[in-house]
Amino acid sequence: MAEVIRLQERLDKMPRRHIEPCEARILLFTGIRYERLTDENRRPETRSNGTKRKKH
């Protein structure tokens, strides 16, 4: 069974703390894509999304 905890009731019972201002950094992780190529000169003709690679 779940236990319902009402946060507002608990916050009302606790005294407020004085918090000093400080700096913060927001870090966003957008993901990383790894591709393994077995041969340096051999590249796949198409990408994983189906589009063709540009010829160099």
mmCIF file as Biopython writes it, N, C-alpha, C and O atoms, coordinates in Angstrom:
data_model
#
loop_
_atom_site.group_PDB
_atom_site.id
_atom_site.type_symbol
_atom_site.label_atom_id
_atom_site.label_alt_id
_atom_site.label_comp_id
_atom_site.label_asym_id
_atom_site.label_entity_id
_atom_site.label_seq_id
_atom_site.pdbx_PDB_ins_code
_atom_site.Cartn_x
_atom_site.Cartn_y
_atom_site.Cartn_z
_atom_site.occupancy
_atom_site.B_iso_or_equiv
_atom_site.auth_seq_id
_atom_site.auth_asym_id
_atom_site.pdbx_PDB_model_num
ATOM 1   N N  . MET A ? 1  ? 0.837  -1.189 0.000   1.0 0.0 1  A 1 
ATOM 2   C CA . MET A ? 1  ? 0.000  0.000  0.000   1.0 0.0 1  A 1 
ATOM 3   C C  . MET A ? 1  ? 0.881  1.251  0.000   1.0 0.0 1  A 1 
ATOM 4   O O  . MET A ? 1  ? 1.984  1.252  0.546   1.0 0.0 1  A 1 
ATOM 5   N N  . ALA A ? 2  ? 0.388  2.271  -0.601  1.0 0.0 2  A 1 
ATOM 6   C CA . ALA A ? 2  ? 1.105  3.548  -0.644  1.0 0.0 2  A 1 
ATOM 7   C C  . ALA A ? 2  ? 0.723  4.409  0.549   1.0 0.0 2  A 1 
ATOM 8   O O  . ALA A ? 2  ? -0.389 4.320  1.071   1.0 0.0 2  A 1 
ATOM 9   N N  . GLU A ? 3  ? 1.653  5.234  0.965   1.0 0.0 3  A 1 
ATOM 10  C CA . GLU A ? 3  ? 1.389  6.176  2.053   1.0 0.0 3  A 1 
ATOM 11  C C  . GLU A ? 3  ? 1.413  7.580  1.463   1.0 0.0 3  A 1 
ATOM 12  O O  . GLU A ? 3  ? 2.414  8.001  0.884   1.0 0.0 3  A 1 
ATOM 13  N N  . VAL A ? 4  ? 0.315  8.295  1.613   1.0 0.0 4  A 1 
ATOM 14  C CA . VAL A ? 4  ? 0.207  9.645  1.065   1.0 0.0 4  A 1 
ATOM 15  C C  . VAL A ? 4  ? 0.777  10.624 2.088   1.0 0.0 4  A 1 
ATOM 16  O O  . VAL A ? 4  ? 0.352  10.643 3.243   1.0 0.0 4  A 1 
ATOM 17  N N  . ILE A ? 5  ? 1.728  11.423 1.661   1.0 0.0 5  A 1 
ATOM 18  C CA . ILE A ? 5  ? 2.345  12.426 2.527   1.0 0.0 5  A 1 
ATOM 19  C C  . ILE A ? 5  ? 2.006  13.795 1.953   1.0 0.0 5  A 1 
ATOM 20  O O  . ILE A ? 5  ? 2.337  14.097 0.806   1.0 0.0 5  A 1 
ATOM 21  N N  . ARG A ? 6  ? 1.363  14.597 2.736   1.0 0.0 6  A 1 
ATOM 22  C CA . ARG A ? 6  ? 1.005  15.942 2.288   1.0 0.0 6  A 1 
ATOM 23  C C  . ARG A ? 6  ? 2.157  16.885 2.616   1.0 0.0 6  A 1 
ATOM 24  O O  . ARG A ? 6  ? 2.404  17.208 3.778   1.0 0.0 6  A 1 
ATOM 25  N N  . LEU A ? 7  ? 2.848  17.315 1.582   1.0 0.0 7  A 1 
ATOM 26  C CA . LEU A ? 7  ? 4.046  18.132 1.772   1.0 0.0 7  A 1 
ATOM 27  C C  . LEU A ? 7  ? 3.731  19.502 2.355   1.0 0.0 7  A 1 
ATOM 28  O O  . LEU A ? 7  ? 4.481  19.996 3.197   1.0 0.0 7  A 1 
ATOM 29  N N  . GLN A ? 8  ? 2.650  20.121 1.931   1.0 0.0 8  A 1 
ATOM 30  C CA . GLN A ? 8  ? 2.332  21.467 2.405   1.0 0.0 8  A 1 
ATOM 31  C C  . GLN A ? 8  ? 2.112  21.475 3.912   1.0 0.0 8  A 1 
ATOM 32  O O  . GLN A ? 8  ? 2.549  22.403 4.593   1.0 0.0 8  A 1 
ATOM 33  N N  . GLU A ? 9  ? 1.443  20.460 4.441   1.0 0.0 9  A 1 
ATOM 34  C CA . GLU A ? 9  ? 1.219  20.382 5.891   1.0 0.0 9  A 1 
ATOM 35  C C  . GLU A ? 9  ? 2.545  20.286 6.638   1.0 0.0 9  A 1 
ATOM 36  O O  . GLU A ? 9  ? 2.715  20.929 7.674   1.0 0.0 9  A 1 
ATOM 37  N N  . ARG A ? 10 ? 3.469  19.504 6.137   1.0 0.0 10 A 1 
ATOM 38  C CA . ARG A ? 10 ? 4.775  19.369 6.792   1.0 0.0 10 A 1 
ATOM 39  C C  . ARG A ? 10 ? 5.572  20.664 6.699   1.0 0.0 10 A 1 
ATOM 40  O O  . ARG A ? 10 ? 6.250  21.040 7.655   1.0 0.0 10 A 1 
ATOM 41  N N  . LEU A ? 11 ? 5.501  21.348 5.564   1.0 0.0 11 A 1 
ATOM 42  C CA . LEU A ? 11 ? 6.232  22.606 5.400   1.0 0.0 11 A 1 
ATOM 43  C C  . LEU A ? 11 ? 5.690  23.683 6.333   1.0 0.0 11 A 1 
ATOM 44  O O  . LEU A ? 11 ? 6.457  24.493 6.855   1.0 0.0 11 A 1 
ATOM 45  N N  . ASP A ? 12 ? 4.375  23.700 6.547   1.0 0.0 12 A 1 
ATOM 46  C CA . ASP A ? 12 ? 3.777  24.691 7.438   1.0 0.0 12 A 1 
ATOM 47  C C  . ASP A ? 12 ? 4.238  24.497 8.880   1.0 0.0 12 A 1 
ATOM 48  O O  . ASP A ? 12 ? 4.331  25.476 9.621   1.0 0.0 12 A 1 
ATOM 49  N N  . LYS A ? 13 ? 4.527  23.278 9.295   1.0 0.0 13 A 1 
ATOM 50  C CA . LYS A ? 13 ? 4.935  22.984 10.674  1.0 0.0 13 A 1 
ATOM 51  C C  . LYS A ? 13 ? 6.402  23.325 10.931  1.0 0.0 13 A 1 
ATOM 52  O O  . LYS A ? 13 ? 6.780  23.583 12.073  1.0 0.0 13 A 1 
ATOM 53  N N  . MET A ? 14 ? 7.226  23.330 9.897   1.0 0.0 14 A 1 
ATOM 54  C CA . MET A ? 14 ? 8.663  23.558 10.069  1.0 0.0 14 A 1 
ATOM 55  C C  . MET A ? 14 ? 8.981  25.052 9.982   1.0 0.0 14 A 1 
ATOM 56  O O  . MET A ? 14 ? 8.383  25.757 9.169   1.0 0.0 14 A 1 
ATOM 57  N N  . PRO A ? 15 ? 9.915  25.549 10.809  1.0 0.0 15 A 1 
ATOM 58  C CA . PRO A ? 15 ? 10.320 26.961 10.688  1.0 0.0 15 A 1 
ATOM 59  C C  . PRO A ? 15 ? 11.133 27.168 9.412   1.0 0.0 15 A 1 
ATOM 60  O O  . PRO A ? 15 ? 11.853 26.275 8.964   1.0 0.0 15 A 1 
ATOM 61  N N  . ARG A ? 16 ? 11.002 28.357 8.841   1.0 0.0 16 A 1 
ATOM 62  C CA . ARG A ? 16 ? 11.731 28.668 7.600   1.0 0.0 16 A 1 
ATOM 63  C C  . ARG A ? 16 ? 13.189 28.959 7.911   1.0 0.0 16 A 1 
ATOM 64  O O  . ARG A ? 16 ? 13.499 29.620 8.902   1.0 0.0 16 A 1 
ATOM 65  N N  . ARG A ? 17 ? 14.079 28.467 7.068   1.0 0.0 17 A 1 
ATOM 66  C CA . ARG A ? 17 ? 15.512 28.713 7.211   1.0 0.0 17 A 1 
ATOM 67  C C  . ARG A ? 17 ? 15.908 29.893 6.340   1.0 0.0 17 A 1 
ATOM 68  O O  . ARG A ? 17 ? 15.353 30.101 5.262   1.0 0.0 17 A 1 
ATOM 69  N N  . HIS A ? 18 ? 16.869 30.659 6.819   1.0 0.0 18 A 1 
ATOM 70  C CA . HIS A ? 18 ? 17.419 31.740 6.001   1.0 0.0 18 A 1 
ATOM 71  C C  . HIS A ? 18 ? 18.488 31.135 5.093   1.0 0.0 18 A 1 
ATOM 72  O O  . HIS A ? 18 ? 19.449 30.533 5.574   1.0 0.0 18 A 1 
ATOM 73  N N  . ILE A ? 19 ? 18.322 31.294 3.807   1.0 0.0 19 A 1 
ATOM 74  C CA . ILE A ? 19 ? 19.248 30.720 2.834   1.0 0.0 19 A 1 
ATOM 75  C C  . ILE A ? 19 ? 20.060 31.846 2.200   1.0 0.0 19 A 1 
ATOM 76  O O  . ILE A ? 19 ? 19.504 32.801 1.659   1.0 0.0 19 A 1 
ATOM 77  N N  . GLU A ? 20 ? 21.370 31.717 2.277   1.0 0.0 20 A 1 
ATOM 78  C CA . GLU A ? 20 ? 22.268 32.695 1.656   1.0 0.0 20 A 1 
ATOM 79  C C  . GLU A ? 20 ? 22.240 32.525 0.140   1.0 0.0 20 A 1 
ATOM 80  O O  . GLU A ? 20 ? 22.220 31.396 -0.349  1.0 0.0 20 A 1 
ATOM 81  N N  . PRO A ? 21 ? 22.238 33.634 -0.620  1.0 0.0 21 A 1 
ATOM 82  C CA . PRO A ? 21 ? 22.306 33.518 -2.077  1.0 0.0 21 A 1 
ATOM 83  C C  . PRO A ? 21 ? 23.658 32.943 -2.503  1.0 0.0 21 A 1 
ATOM 84  O O  . PRO A ? 21 ? 24.687 33.233 -1.893  1.0 0.0 21 A 1 
ATOM 85  N N  . CYS A ? 22 ? 23.642 32.144 -3.532  1.0 0.0 22 A 1 
ATOM 86  C CA . CYS A ? 22 ? 24.878 31.566 -4.054  1.0 0.0 22 A 1 
ATOM 87  C C  . CYS A ? 22 ? 24.738 31.361 -5.555  1.0 0.0 22 A 1 
ATOM 88  O O  . CYS A ? 22 ? 23.640 31.423 -6.108  1.0 0.0 22 A 1 
ATOM 89  N N  . GLU A ? 23 ? 25.870 31.118 -6.201  1.0 0.0 23 A 1 
ATOM 90  C CA . GLU A ? 23 ? 25.863 30.884 -7.647  1.0 0.0 23 A 1 
ATOM 91  C C  . GLU A ? 23 ? 25.439 29.459 -7.944  1.0 0.0 23 A 1 
ATOM 92  O O  . GLU A ? 23 ? 25.641 28.551 -7.138  1.0 0.0 23 A 1 
ATOM 93  N N  . ALA A ? 24 ? 24.853 29.282 -9.104  1.0 0.0 24 A 1 
ATOM 94  C CA . ALA A ? 24 ? 24.453 27.941 -9.534  1.0 0.0 24 A 1 
ATOM 95  C C  . ALA A ? 24 ? 24.777 27.790 -11.011 1.0 0.0 24 A 1 
ATOM 96  O O  . ALA A ? 24 ? 24.755 28.761 -11.767 1.0 0.0 24 A 1 
ATOM 97  N N  . ARG A ? 25 ? 25.074 26.575 -11.407 1.0 0.0 25 A 1 
ATOM 98  C CA . ARG A ? 25 ? 25.293 26.269 -12.824 1.0 0.0 25 A 1 
ATOM 99  C C  . ARG A ? 25 ? 24.281 25.220 -13.232 1.0 0.0 25 A 1 
ATOM 100 O O  . ARG A ? 25 ? 24.071 24.238 -12.521 1.0 0.0 25 A 1 
ATOM 101 N N  . ILE A ? 26 ? 23.659 25.429 -14.372 1.0 0.0 26 A 1 
ATOM 102 C CA . ILE A ? 26 ? 22.709 24.463 -14.910 1.0 0.0 26 A 1 
ATOM 103 C C  . ILE A ? 26 ? 23.413 23.719 -16.030 1.0 0.0 26 A 1 
ATOM 104 O O  . ILE A ? 26 ? 23.862 24.330 -16.999 1.0 0.0 26 A 1 
ATOM 105 N N  . LEU A ? 27 ? 23.509 22.411 -15.901 1.0 0.0 27 A 1 
ATOM 106 C CA . LEU A ? 27 ? 24.165 21.576 -16.903 1.0 0.0 27 A 1 
ATOM 107 C C  . LEU A ? 27 ? 23.105 20.780 -17.646 1.0 0.0 27 A 1 
ATOM 108 O O  . LEU A ? 27 ? 22.261 20.130 -17.029 1.0 0.0 27 A 1 
ATOM 109 N N  . LEU A ? 28 ? 23.149 20.831 -18.971 1.0 0.0 28 A 1 
ATOM 110 C CA . LEU A ? 28 ? 22.205 20.086 -19.796 1.0 0.0 28 A 1 
ATOM 111 C C  . LEU A ? 28 ? 22.942 18.960 -20.497 1.0 0.0 28 A 1 
ATOM 112 O O  . LEU A ? 28 ? 23.951 19.194 -21.161 1.0 0.0 28 A 1 
ATOM 113 N N  . PHE A ? 29 ? 22.453 17.759 -20.355 1.0 0.0 29 A 1 
ATOM 114 C CA . PHE A ? 29 ? 23.030 16.615 -21.039 1.0 0.0 29 A 1 
ATOM 115 C C  . PHE A ? 29 ? 22.127 16.286 -22.217 1.0 0.0 29 A 1 
ATOM 116 O O  . PHE A ? 29 ? 20.982 15.874 -22.035 1.0 0.0 29 A 1 
ATOM 117 N N  . THR A ? 30 ? 22.644 16.469 -23.416 1.0 0.0 30 A 1 
ATOM 118 C CA . THR A ? 30 ? 21.828 16.252 -24.609 1.0 0.0 30 A 1 
ATOM 119 C C  . THR A ? 30 ? 22.045 14.884 -25.235 1.0 0.0 30 A 1 
ATOM 120 O O  . THR A ? 30 ? 21.386 14.541 -26.217 1.0 0.0 30 A 1 
ATOM 121 N N  . GLY A ? 31 ? 22.955 14.104 -24.680 1.0 0.0 31 A 1 
ATOM 122 C CA . GLY A ? 31 ? 23.196 12.767 -25.205 1.0 0.0 31 A 1 
ATOM 123 C C  . GLY A ? 31 ? 24.440 12.723 -26.071 1.0 0.0 31 A 1 
ATOM 124 O O  . GLY A ? 31 ? 24.896 13.746 -26.581 1.0 0.0 31 A 1 
ATOM 125 N N  . ILE A ? 32 ? 24.969 11.551 -26.228 1.0 0.0 32 A 1 
ATOM 126 C CA . ILE A ? 32 ? 26.181 11.340 -27.018 1.0 0.0 32 A 1 
ATOM 127 C C  . ILE A ? 32 ? 25.920 10.184 -27.966 1.0 0.0 32 A 1 
ATOM 128 O O  . ILE A ? 32 ? 25.316 9.180  -27.588 1.0 0.0 32 A 1 
ATOM 129 N N  . ARG A ? 33 ? 26.370 10.330 -29.180 1.0 0.0 33 A 1 
ATOM 130 C CA . ARG A ? 33 ? 26.211 9.254  -30.152 1.0 0.0 33 A 1 
ATOM 131 C C  . ARG A ? 33 ? 27.594 8.720  -30.492 1.0 0.0 33 A 1 
ATOM 132 O O  . ARG A ? 33 ? 28.474 9.471  -30.912 1.0 0.0 33 A 1 
ATOM 133 N N  . TYR A ? 34 ? 27.775 7.435  -30.311 1.0 0.0 34 A 1 
ATOM 134 C CA . TYR A ? 34 ? 29.053 6.797  -30.625 1.0 0.0 34 A 1 
ATOM 135 C C  . TYR A ? 34 ? 28.884 5.946  -31.871 1.0 0.0 34 A 1 
ATOM 136 O O  . TYR A ? 34 ? 27.867 5.275  -32.045 1.0 0.0 34 A 1 
ATOM 137 N N  . GLU A ? 35 ? 29.893 5.981  -32.738 1.0 0.0 35 A 1 
ATOM 138 C CA . GLU A ? 35 ? 29.902 5.153  -33.937 1.0 0.0 35 A 1 
ATOM 139 C C  . GLU A ? 35 ? 31.225 4.429  -33.984 1.0 0.0 35 A 1 
ATOM 140 O O  . GLU A ? 35 ? 32.276 5.054  -33.840 1.0 0.0 35 A 1 
ATOM 141 N N  . ARG A ? 36 ? 31.196 3.139  -34.179 1.0 0.0 36 A 1 
ATOM 142 C CA . ARG A ? 36 ? 32.441 2.383  -34.280 1.0 0.0 36 A 1 
ATOM 143 C C  . ARG A ? 36 ? 32.695 2.069  -35.748 1.0 0.0 36 A 1 
ATOM 144 O O  . ARG A ? 36 ? 31.850 1.484  -36.426 1.0 0.0 36 A 1 
ATOM 145 N N  . LEU A ? 37 ? 33.863 2.464  -36.226 1.0 0.0 37 A 1 
ATOM 146 C CA . LEU A ? 37 ? 34.271 2.159  -37.591 1.0 0.0 37 A 1 
ATOM 147 C C  . LEU A ? 37 ? 35.443 1.196  -37.501 1.0 0.0 37 A 1 
ATOM 148 O O  . LEU A ? 37 ? 36.441 1.484  -36.841 1.0 0.0 37 A 1 
ATOM 149 N N  . THR A ? 38 ? 35.322 0.045  -38.167 1.0 0.0 38 A 1 
ATOM 150 C CA . THR A ? 38 ? 36.383 -0.950 -38.086 1.0 0.0 38 A 1 
ATOM 151 C C  . THR A ? 38 ? 37.558 -0.588 -38.973 1.0 0.0 38 A 1 
ATOM 152 O O  . THR A ? 38 ? 38.702 -0.882 -38.627 1.0 0.0 38 A 1 
ATOM 153 N N  . ASP A ? 39 ? 37.301 0.045  -40.111 1.0 0.0 39 A 1 
ATOM 154 C CA . ASP A ? 39 ? 38.355 0.443  -41.039 1.0 0.0 39 A 1 
ATOM 155 C C  . ASP A ? 39 ? 38.280 1.956  -41.217 1.0 0.0 39 A 1 
ATOM 156 O O  . ASP A ? 39 ? 37.200 2.494  -41.461 1.0 0.0 39 A 1 
ATOM 157 N N  . GLU A ? 40 ? 39.393 2.639  -41.103 1.0 0.0 40 A 1 
ATOM 158 C CA . GLU A ? 40 ? 39.422 4.100  -41.182 1.0 0.0 40 A 1 
ATOM 159 C C  . GLU A ? 40 ? 38.916 4.603  -42.540 1.0 0.0 40 A 1 
ATOM 160 O O  . GLU A ? 40 ? 38.247 5.634  -42.600 1.0 0.0 40 A 1 
ATOM 161 N N  . ASN A ? 41 ? 39.225 3.890  -43.625 1.0 0.0 41 A 1 
ATOM 162 C CA . ASN A ? 41 ? 38.839 4.341  -44.964 1.0 0.0 41 A 1 
ATOM 163 C C  . ASN A ? 41 ? 37.430 3.908  -45.348 1.0 0.0 41 A 1 
ATOM 164 O O  . ASN A ? 41 ? 36.845 4.480  -46.267 1.0 0.0 41 A 1 
ATOM 165 N N  . ARG A ? 42 ? 36.883 2.930  -44.678 1.0 0.0 42 A 1 
ATOM 166 C CA . ARG A ? 42 ? 35.557 2.418  -45.034 1.0 0.0 42 A 1 
ATOM 167 C C  . ARG A ? 42 ? 34.505 3.053  -44.137 1.0 0.0 42 A 1 
ATOM 168 O O  . ARG A ? 42 ? 34.510 2.839  -42.925 1.0 0.0 42 A 1 
ATOM 169 N N  . ARG A ? 43 ? 33.612 3.827  -44.719 1.0 0.0 43 A 1 
ATOM 170 C CA . ARG A ? 43 ? 32.544 4.469  -43.960 1.0 0.0 43 A 1 
ATOM 171 C C  . ARG A ? 43 ? 31.206 3.952  -44.483 1.0 0.0 43 A 1 
ATOM 172 O O  . ARG A ? 43 ? 31.090 3.651  -45.671 1.0 0.0 43 A 1 
ATOM 173 N N  . PRO A ? 44 ? 30.218 3.846  -43.640 1.0 0.0 44 A 1 
ATOM 174 C CA . PRO A ? 44 ? 28.907 3.386  -44.100 1.0 0.0 44 A 1 
ATOM 175 C C  . PRO A ? 44 ? 28.308 4.361  -45.115 1.0 0.0 44 A 1 
ATOM 176 O O  . PRO A ? 44 ? 28.521 5.570  -45.024 1.0 0.0 44 A 1 
ATOM 177 N N  . GLU A ? 45 ? 27.569 3.835  -46.067 1.0 0.0 45 A 1 
ATOM 178 C CA . GLU A ? 45 ? 26.952 4.672  -47.096 1.0 0.0 45 A 1 
ATOM 179 C C  . GLU A ? 45 ? 25.800 5.494  -46.532 1.0 0.0 45 A 1 
ATOM 180 O O  . GLU A ? 45 ? 25.592 6.632  -46.953 1.0 0.0 45 A 1 
ATOM 181 N N  . THR A ? 46 ? 25.063 4.948  -45.605 1.0 0.0 46 A 1 
ATOM 182 C CA . THR A ? 46 ? 23.939 5.678  -45.029 1.0 0.0 46 A 1 
ATOM 183 C C  . THR A ? 46 ? 24.112 5.787  -43.520 1.0 0.0 46 A 1 
ATOM 184 O O  . THR A ? 46 ? 24.795 4.980  -42.890 1.0 0.0 46 A 1 
ATOM 185 N N  . ARG A ? 47 ? 23.483 6.793  -42.969 1.0 0.0 47 A 1 
ATOM 186 C CA . ARG A ? 47 ? 23.498 6.991  -41.518 1.0 0.0 47 A 1 
ATOM 187 C C  . ARG A ? 47 ? 22.399 6.144  -40.894 1.0 0.0 47 A 1 
ATOM 188 O O  . ARG A ? 47 ? 21.605 5.516  -41.595 1.0 0.0 47 A 1 
ATOM 189 N N  . SER A ? 48 ? 22.365 6.137  -39.573 1.0 0.0 48 A 1 
ATOM 190 C CA . SER A ? 48 ? 21.360 5.329  -38.884 1.0 0.0 48 A 1 
ATOM 191 C C  . SER A ? 48 ? 19.950 5.859  -39.119 1.0 0.0 48 A 1 
ATOM 192 O O  . SER A ? 48 ? 18.984 5.108  -38.984 1.0 0.0 48 A 1 
ATOM 193 N N  . ASN A ? 49 ? 19.807 7.162  -39.476 1.0 0.0 49 A 1 
ATOM 194 C CA . ASN A ? 49 ? 18.473 7.700  -39.734 1.0 0.0 49 A 1 
ATOM 195 C C  . ASN A ? 49 ? 18.065 7.537  -41.198 1.0 0.0 49 A 1 
ATOM 196 O O  . ASN A ? 49 ? 16.991 7.995  -41.591 1.0 0.0 49 A 1 
ATOM 197 N N  . GLY A ? 50 ? 18.905 6.893  -42.010 1.0 0.0 50 A 1 
ATOM 198 C CA . GLY A ? 50 ? 18.548 6.588  -43.388 1.0 0.0 50 A 1 
ATOM 199 C C  . GLY A ? 50 ? 19.041 7.590  -44.412 1.0 0.0 50 A 1 
ATOM 200 O O  . GLY A ? 50 ? 18.935 7.324  -45.609 1.0 0.0 50 A 1 
ATOM 201 N N  . THR A ? 51 ? 19.580 8.738  -43.996 1.0 0.0 51 A 1 
ATOM 202 C CA . THR A ? 51 ? 20.061 9.727  -44.955 1.0 0.0 51 A 1 
ATOM 203 C C  . THR A ? 51 ? 21.460 9.357  -45.419 1.0 0.0 51 A 1 
ATOM 204 O O  . THR A ? 51 ? 22.236 8.748  -44.683 1.0 0.0 51 A 1 
ATOM 205 N N  . LYS A ? 52 ? 21.769 9.739  -46.659 1.0 0.0 52 A 1 
ATOM 206 C CA . LYS A ? 52 ? 23.082 9.409  -47.213 1.0 0.0 52 A 1 
ATOM 207 C C  . LYS A ? 52 ? 24.123 10.397 -46.728 1.0 0.0 52 A 1 
ATOM 208 O O  . LYS A ? 52 ? 23.819 11.562 -46.472 1.0 0.0 52 A 1 
ATOM 209 N N  . ARG A ? 53 ? 25.359 9.921  -46.605 1.0 0.0 53 A 1 
ATOM 210 C CA . ARG A ? 53 ? 26.473 10.769 -46.199 1.0 0.0 53 A 1 
ATOM 211 C C  . ARG A ? 53 ? 26.939 11.618 -47.380 1.0 0.0 53 A 1 
ATOM 212 O O  . ARG A ? 53 ? 26.784 11.229 -48.537 1.0 0.0 53 A 1 
ATOM 213 N N  . LYS A ? 54 ? 27.512 12.784 -47.072 1.0 0.0 54 A 1 
ATOM 214 C CA . LYS A ? 54 ? 28.094 13.629 -48.114 1.0 0.0 54 A 1 
ATOM 215 C C  . LYS A ? 54 ? 29.406 13.018 -48.563 1.0 0.0 54 A 1 
ATOM 216 O O  . LYS A ? 54 ? 30.171 12.510 -47.743 1.0 0.0 54 A 1 
ATOM 217 N N  . LYS A ? 55 ? 29.671 13.062 -49.856 1.0 0.0 55 A 1 
ATOM 218 C CA . LYS A ? 55 ? 30.944 12.593 -50.407 1.0 0.0 55 A 1 
ATOM 219 C C  . LYS A ? 55 ? 31.968 13.702 -50.241 1.0 0.0 55 A 1 
ATOM 220 O O  . LYS A ? 55 ? 31.660 14.864 -50.502 1.0 0.0 55 A 1 
ATOM 221 N N  . HIS A ? 56 ? 33.165 13.373 -49.818 1.0 0.0 56 A 1 
ATOM 222 C CA . HIS A ? 56 ? 34.214 14.383 -49.618 1.0 0.0 56 A 1 
ATOM 223 C C  . HIS A ? 56 ? 35.132 14.410 -50.788 1.0 0.0 56 A 1 
ATOM 224 O O  . HIS A ? 56 ? 36.081 15.194 -50.810 1.0 0.0 56 A 1 
#
